Amino acid sequence: RLKSRFVSRHIHLRPSAMAESLVNVYRSFVFIAFGGLLFGYIIGINSDVVTVGQLECKPGDQAGDWTSIGYGQCYTFGALEKGFLSSLNLIGACLSSIFVFRYGDDMGRKNEVKVGAVLYFLGAVAAALSPVLWGIYAGFAIYGLGIGFAMHAAPTYIAEISPARVRGTLVSAKEAVIVMGIFLGFFFGYVFSTNTYTGWRYMIGISGIFAIIMEAGITFVPQSPRWLVLKAVQSSSGGDLLNTRNQALMEEARLALQYFRAGAPPETIDDELQIMRAEIEVSVGTQAVKCTDPLKYPKPLCIGCGLVLLQQITGQPSVLYFATNIFKSAGFGGAAALSSVGVGLVKLLATLFTVWRVDQYGRRFLLFVGITMMAAALALIGTAFIFRECKADGVSLKDCNAEDVGLPQGWAIATVAGLMFYVSGYQVGFGPISWLMISEVFPLRVKGAALSIAAVVNFSSNILMTLTQQVLQDALTPAGVFFGYLGLSLVSLVFVYGVVPETKGKTLEEIERMLAGKSLREVQPSAIAA
């Protein structure tokens, strides 16, 4: 073990090889991260799909029902029905996350991504082309199944193919790709928003084109070499047949690593492969991981599941899923869809900043800054929505039509500024940092299963927030909802202060020892991060 550590810390690619060796890693990252782009895209278009003038009828227009057939139909949704339709893709994602909890490590990272791309395509086509409401529901659910497969595989796949010097940046960059998807969703939502009752079909159909690109690209990307070595190690305890399989897996792993380290000399490839095997044999062993093994690591589970839960219940998913309608409530009316495009652009810029500086400022610091920004923005937005008024003369706010509800001009501008500040804070903290922390705190032995648990918590809480968003707004008013999110943001600050460790500059082994019981001061940052 000591020898493998010594060798791993003293292998350096030649300068010319280092310049060439990341080309295929970056290329592969694009197609792996496409799953995140399609996840973000459905979030971005949601507020323009489930809105008046698209799936939802304008006042006075005839509404279709569950079985009526036609491509220009609109429907009437109650608060819970609207929340359920918006949550269907998340429900599908939650179900497929449960599946990959058990079978994901058997499938392999590449196969998970491929299945995700197929489900994305089938869901997009089913929803966009269905002439009946139940078919639209089914399409959204199938699309959601693709989210679960793609989002489970992406962080592990990216981490396993990346050299140590770019691993943190690329795992964090996956969040930037999700935000790019949200921005594209907002953009195409704005482009097709003028096509009354049919524009939403074009919005969803575009995601099918992205899914084809994802499937075609990932076909030419090899399996994760680390996953192949893991399977080889687990098969090495058997008889001659398994030993033959072991050799075939190791050869496949060598070819995969050669692809991801294009330009590296053969001896470097062989050394890295042997180090990889030695470390896996020590940390994982030859026995397959049981479904219950992640429960043996309560502190990493608390950190990982706590972060993904808090990132959902502090309101960010609700803000994005209902962004257009929130802008309408602020009085922007027909410009609401365009305003949402601005939100997507701000999110993207904030995410790129975090990806650029995460290894300099540290995880805890960025979480503190981001959550504090969210809390300040929520206080402003909640205060602004207290002053909602009815634009129609002589009509009370309670009796006012939704399209006539707005804010005084000054408060309307403050609300938009607050929303921009809020999503910036989320992308500085919770957005990229939560999944980066999850990729670091879980030991390799249980990382696949533990990521599935975190994904189920993430999607389940997202479903809860989306389902209850309209109900909460009706019961508490928008101001009350935002003040509730403010309170949960303050709880998040306490959680980060008391539970979340700083992992900047530490190897994965140092993090594992730290979370096993050693204090933060006992573990000094390594000169070379894993």
DRENFIVO-526873 format. One record per residue (C-alpha): residue in one letter; x, y, z. Coordinates in pm, whole numbers, padded with zeros to 5 digits, always signed. Layout:
BEGIN
AXYZ/...
//
This chain:
BEGIN
R+00000+00000+00000/L+00280+00241+00094/K+00460+00153-00226/S+00153+00226-00439/R+00111+00561-00269/F+00477+00648-00328/V+00460+00552-00694/S+00130+00733-00750/R+00273+01054-00609/H+00581+01042-00830/I+00439+00961-01174/H+00451+01262-01403/L+00363+01271-01771/R+00611+01432-02004/P+00516+01795-02085/S+00415+01706-02441/A+00205+01415-02318/M+00036+01628-02053/A-00072+01875-02318/E-00230+01599-02523/S-00361+01366-02255/L-00677+01559-02163/V-00824+01591-02512/N-01028+01272-02490/V-01122+01340-02127/Y-01275+01675-02226/R-01444+01522-02529/S-01593+01244-02316/F-01699+01494-02051/V-01916+01673-02307/F-02124+01366-02390/I-02143+01241-02030/A-02253+01585-01913/F-02521+01603-02185/G-02741+01415-01938/G-02713+01715-01707/L-02790+01953-01992/L-03113+01765-02067/F-03203+01765-01696/G-03153+02141-01681/Y-03341+02189-02007/I-03663+02032-01878/I-03639+02252-01568/G-03596+02560-01787/I-03892+02495-02018/N-04128+02381-01742/S-04251+02725-01650/D-04326+02793-02019/V-04496+02456-02076/V-04729+02443-01777/T-04856+02799-01813/V-05152+02987-01954/G-05143+02993-02335/Q-04958+02663-02365/L-05084+02351-02186/E-05309+02562-01963/C-05616+02730-02116/K-05669+03102-02133/P-05986+03226-01963/G-06289+03145-02181/D-06117+02888-02406/Q-06259+02537-02421/A-06056+02287-02223/G-05981+01930-02326/D-06006+01631-02094/W-05801+01321-02015/T-05894+01134-02336/S-05987+01407-02587/I-05771+01397-02901/G-05610+01693-03076/Y-05285+01885-03115/G-05417+02232-03040/Q-05582+02145-02710/C-05542+02318-02377/Y-05638+02198-02032/T-05752+02324-01694/F-05532+02228-01399/G-05586+02266-01028/A-05296+02358-00800/L-05209+01996-00719/E-05258+01883-01079/K-05021+02150-01203/G-04764+02054-00941/F-04800+01685-01029/L-04749+01746-01400/S-04440+01957-01327/S-04311+01680-01099/L-04357+01386-01336/N-04001+01398-01468/L-03874+01408-01108/I-04094+01114-01011/G-03946+00917-01301/A-03595+01023-01194/C-03661+00906-00839/L-03784+00565-00960/S-03483+00508-01185/S-03248+00622-00905/I-03390+00342-00691/F-03321+00099-00976/V-02959+00207-01021/F-02908+00188-00644/R-02929-00188-00689/Y-02809-00242-01047/G-02601+00064-01140/D-02262-00083-01050/D-02346-00397-01248/M-02444-00196-01557/G-02137+00026-01563/R-02119+00404-01604/K-02127+00406-01985/N-02431+00181-02011/E-02617+00398-01760/V-02552+00705-01975/K-02663+00521-02290/V-02987+00404-02130/G-03045+00758-02004/A-03007+00901-02356/V-03256+00650-02501/L-03511+00731-02230/Y-03462+01105-02283/F-03536+01060-02653/L-03839+00833-02604/G-03985+01065-02342/A-03937+01377-02552/V-04093+01218-02861/A-04386+01072-02665/A-04471+01403-02498/A-04419+01624-02805/L-04621+01404-03043/S-04898+01281-02814/P-05247+01408-02907/V-05390+01304-02569/L-05317+01427-02217/W-05232+01087-02072/G-04967+01041-02342/I-04812+01376-02246/Y-04799+01262-01884/A-04636+00934-01989/G-04376+01119-02197/F-04272+01340-01906/A-04242+01034-01680/I-04026+00843-01931/Y-03805+01150-01972/G-03765+01151-01594/L-03645+00791-01595/G-03362+00910-01820/I-03269+01180-01567/G-03217+00918-01296/F-02983+00705-01506/A-02784+00996-01649/M-02745+01193-01328/H-02640+00888-01126/A-02366+00795-01369/A-02230+01142-01451/P-02038+01248-01135/T-01879+00906-01085/Y-01797+00857-01455/I-01639+01202-01481/A-01438+01155-01160/E-01313+00813-01266/I-01183+00916-01608/S-01024+01245-01496/P-00666+01294-01379/A-00635+01430-01025/R-00534+01778-01142/V-00868+01841-01318/R-01105+01610-01132/G-01255+01872-00901/T-01300+02124-01181/L-01472+01879-01414/V-01708+01739-01149/S-01806+02096-01057/A-01837+02185-01426/K-02119+01932-01456/E-02334+02180-01265/A-02242+02447-01520/V-02374+02215-01792/I-02702+02173-01600/V-02730+02550-01577/M-02656+02578-01950/G-02951+02343-02003/I-03170+02565-01786/F-03062+02869-01985/L-03139+02693-02313/G-03477+02590-02172/F-03558+02948-02084/F-03438+03063-02424/F-03642+02817-02629/G-03935+02874-02396/Y-03919+03241-02491/V-03873+03165-02863/F-04181+02941-02886/S-04397+03116-02626/T-04583+03307-02901/N-04712+02982-03055/T-05031+02955-02856/Y-05116+02601-02737/T-04852+02439-02962/G-04526+02612-02870/W-04466+02372-02581/R-04444+02080-02826/Y-04150+02243-03004/M-03983+02317-02670/I-03995+01950-02571/G-03912+01822-02919/I-03578+02004-02918/S-03466+01791-02622/G-03508+01484-02844/I-03242+01625-03079/F-03006+01675-02784/A-03069+01315-02674/I-02966+01183-03018/I-02638+01377-02995/M-02581+01237-02646/E-02643+00876-02753/A-02427+00905-03065/G-02139+01065-02876/I-02129+00830-02577/T-02119+00528-02810/F-01756+00607-02892/V-01648+00669-02530/P-01491+00369-02351/Q-01611+00235-02018/S-01458+00386-01705/P-01116+00218-01658/R-01161+00234-01281/W-01496+00052-01306/L-01336-00214-01529/V-01054-00263-01278/L-01310-00283-00997/K-01491-00563-01182/A-01160-00737-01248/V-01068-00724-00880/Q-01409-00858-00777/S-01377-01145-01025/S-01023-01241-00921/S-01134-01455-00628/G-01302-01713-00856/G-01175-02006-01060/D-01009-02028-01402/L-01313-01891-01588/L-01323-01584-01371/N-00946-01541-01396/T-00980-01540-01776/R-01250-01275-01743/N-01020-01088-01505/Q-00749-01068-01771/A-00996-00955-02036/L-01127-00681-01808/M-00776-00560-01726/E-00688-00546-02096/E-01006-00351-02167/A-00920-00119-01877/R-00570-00062-02021/L-00715+00032-02361/A-00971+00262-02197/L-00703+00434-01989/Q-00485+00470-02299/Y-00778+00650-02467/F-00829+00888-02175/R-00454+00955-02143/A-00392+01005-02515/G-00026+01083-02574/A+00098+00938-02245/P+00384+00685-02278/P+00290+00315-02239/E+00486+00276-01916/T+00285+00558-01757/I-00040+00388-01860/D+00076+00055-01712/D+00195+00217-01388/E-00131+00408-01339/L-00331+00093-01406/Q-00136-00110-01153/I-00166+00164-00892/M-00538+00179-00960/R-00570-00197-00905/A-00360-00194-00589/E-00567+00084-00433/I-00896-00082-00526/E-00782-00416-00381/V-00703-00247-00050/S-01002-00013-00024/V-01272-00230-00181/G-01155-00592-00172/T-01291-00874-00380/Q-01640-00885-00230/A-01935-00716-00396/V-02090-00423-00211/K-02420-00488-00034/C-02711-00246-00059/T-02688-00183+00315/D-02315-00101+00320/P-02361+00279+00275/L-02543+00281+00612/K-02212+00189+00776/Y-02090+00542+00697/P-02341+00766+00879/K-02135+01087+00879/P-02078+01100+00500/L-02446+01010+00451/C-02550+01294+00681/I-02330+01541+00494/G-02431+01427+00145/C-02803+01378+00203/G-02824+01689+00420/L-02674+01910+00150/V-02896+01782-00132/L-03205+01808+00091/L-03131+02165+00196/Q-03047+02272-00161/Q-03403+02172-00257/I-03611+02294+00039/T-03457+02641+00036/G-03670+02712-00270/Q-03439+02709-00570/P-03624+02437-00765/S-03954+02615-00709/V-03811+02945-00827/L-03691+02786-01152/Y-03989+02564-01220/F-04223+02860-01181/A-03991+03140-01291/T-04216+03272-01569/N-04522+03278-01345/I-04327+03451-01069/F-04228+03724-01312/K-04592+03755-01415/S-04683+03796-01048/A-04428+04075-01031/G-04613+04251-01312/F-04392+04177-01612/G-04668+04004-01806/G-04565+03924-02164/A-04197+03991-02090/A-04188+03718-01822/A-04041+03452-02051/L-03764+03688-02166/S-03691+03778-01802/S-03644+03409-01728/V-03375+03395-01997/G-03191+03661-01798/V-03215+03444-01486/G-03062+03153-01675/L-02773+03367-01797/V-02701+03498-01445/K-02702+03140-01310/L-02456+03032-01577/L-02212+03316-01504/A-02226+03252-01128/T-02163+02881-01181/L-01863+02946-01403/F-01718+03169-01130/T-01755+02891-00872/V-01600+02629-01102/W-01309+02869-01157/R-01248+02944-00787/V-01367+02639-00591/D-01018+02500-00533/Q-00890+02840-00421/Y-01166+02951-00181/G-01274+02611-00047/R-01609+02434-00019/R-01729+02563+00320/F-01648+02927+00243/L-01841+02920-00084/L-02136+02749+00088/F-02143+03022+00354/V-02125+03300+00093/G-02384+03144-00137/I-02641+03067+00135/T-02599+03414+00286/M-02669+03566-00057/M-02980+03348-00086/A-03106+03455+00256/A-03060+03825+00182/A-03238+03789-00153/L-03529+03596+00000/A-03576+03867+00263/L-03599+04128-00015/I-03835+03922-00233/G-04060+03829+00056/T-04089+04194+00158/A-04161+04300-00200/F-04447+04054-00242/I-04620+04195+00066/F-04700+04496-00152/R-04878+04306-00430/E-05180+04494-00564/C-05457+04460-00819/K-05411+04674-01129/A-05787+04675-01195/D-05960+04977-01042/G-06182+04908-00743/V-06101+04535-00722/S-05947+04383-00409/L-05640+04162-00433/K-05845+03863-00319/D-06094+03903-00605/C-05841+04011-00868/N-05771+03806-01183/A-05422+03655-01188/E-05318+03856-01493/D-05409+04181-01313/V-05200+04113-01001/G-04870+04300-00989/L-04631+04507-00783/P-04561+04879-00774/Q-04288+04957-01025/G-04014+05003-00768/W-04088+04677-00589/A-04119+04493-00923/I-03766+04593-01016/A-03644+04502-00668/T-03805+04157-00703/V-03626+04084-01028/A-03295+04202-00879/G-03361+03982-00576/L-03429+03678-00794/M-03105+03736-00983/F-02914+03768-00655/Y-03086+03458-00519/V-02997+03231-00811/S-02642+03371-00810/G-02610+03275-00444/Y-02739+02926-00516/Q-02486+02876-00794/V-02202+03006-00578/G-02288+02760-00301/F-02543+02479-00308/G-02552+02424-00685/P-02197+02309-00765/I-02065+02240-00414/S-02323+01985-00296/W-02248+01725-00564/L-01876+01796-00549/M-01883+01722-00175/I-02079+01404-00237/S-01818+01284-00488/E-01550+01343-00220/V-01696+01231+00114/F-01823+00883+00022/P-01561+00605+00029/L-01497+00427-00301/R-01637+00102-00165/V-01991+00243-00137/K-01976+00544-00368/G-02217+00408-00631/A-02484+00300-00383/A-02438+00612-00168/L-02478+00838-00472/S-02808+00662-00544/I-02931+00733-00192/A-02835+01099-00227/A-03006+01114-00567/V-03328+00967-00424/V-03323+01225-00143/N-03255+01498-00399/F-03533+01404-00640/S-03784+01318-00365/S-03743+01655-00196/N-03757+01826-00536/I-04085+01645-00608/L-04223+01755-00271/M-04128+02117-00334/T-04272+02118-00687/L-04596+01945-00587/T-04659+02182-00299/Q-04538+02507-00459/Q-04875+02621-00592/V-05058+02497-00284/L-04818+02684-00055/Q-04854+03002-00259/D-05232+02978-00233/A-05220+02907+00141/L-04936+03133+00255/T-04925+03391-00028/P-04600+03429-00227/A-04456+03651+00047/G-04513+03382+00310/V-04351+03117+00092/F-04038+03325+00040/F-04010+03403+00410/G-04038+03028+00477/Y-03747+02967+00242/L-03556+03239+00428/G-03596+03049+00753/L-03471+02728+00592/S-03171+02914+00452/L-03075+03015+00806/V-03106+02650+00910/S-02872+02564+00621/L-02605+02801+00753/V-02617+02625+01090/F-02589+02285+00919/V-02284+02388+00715/Y-02117+02538+01022/G-02174+02234+01243/V-02161+01937+01005/V-01986+02005+00673/P-01604+01973+00676/E-01358+02154+00451/T-01211+01912+00196/K-01003+02155-00008/G-00646+02033-00061/K-00702+01689+00090/T-00671+01353-00077/L-00971+01121-00081/E-00791+00900+00169/E-00738+01192+00408/I-01106+01283+00379/E-01205+00924+00453/R-00986+00918+00766/M-01117+01256+00877/L-01480+01145+00851/A-01395+00822+01031/G-01336+01020+01348/K-01019+01226+01334/S-01050+01600+01391/L-01004+01847+01111/R-00677+01977+01261/E-00528+01627+01270/V-00550+01595+00890/Q-00315+01827+00703/P-00372+01903+00336/S-00158+01694+00104/A+00072+01845-00149/I-00102+01647-00421/A-00482+01622-00410/A-00645+01297-00514/
//
